[in-house]
Amino acid sequence: MGIIINFGVSGRIFKCAENFHKLAELALKQDNNLAISSACIYGLTAELYLKSLDANTKLKNQSSGTITDGEIYSELRGHKLDTLLSSVNNPIIAEVESYFSNQNLNIENLCLECKDYFEHARYSYELTGAHVYDVTKVKLLADNLRSSIYLAHKIQPPRLV
């Protein structure tokens, strides 16, 4: 038997997203030939930021009622950014969307345009035909997801790298 608590944002998932975000930033600054790899990592970063908005904790308790263990997880599955965005069930998403709007950006359009970047770039050797990756857009998505989540919690985003 377990108790499920919705915390709203998972710091663990968010921190994981930030670590990949740093890696993408460093790779792109180091070598412009890493653009496809950076697009892949930025896509994963955006995925994890979205999944961090759907954090729950399942607490396991013994028959005595003592809580013995906890597991942080997201109900969101898959890699398609547009599907993940539409599946986020958290009031904070309104603040995230408002932040994008104030930046003259449309989060839905960015998620739709970049929806498959992680999967496609990761398996690019298996795909047929041309696949174009706009690193600027997926970077913009990741950067603004990060900033909007920090600001929704009234925290000024610290410098990433």
Helices and strands as residue ranges (DSSP letters): E 2-8, H 11-30, G 32-34, H 35-52, E 55-61, E 67-74, H 81-87, H 92-102, H 107-113, H 117-122, G 124-126, H 135-152
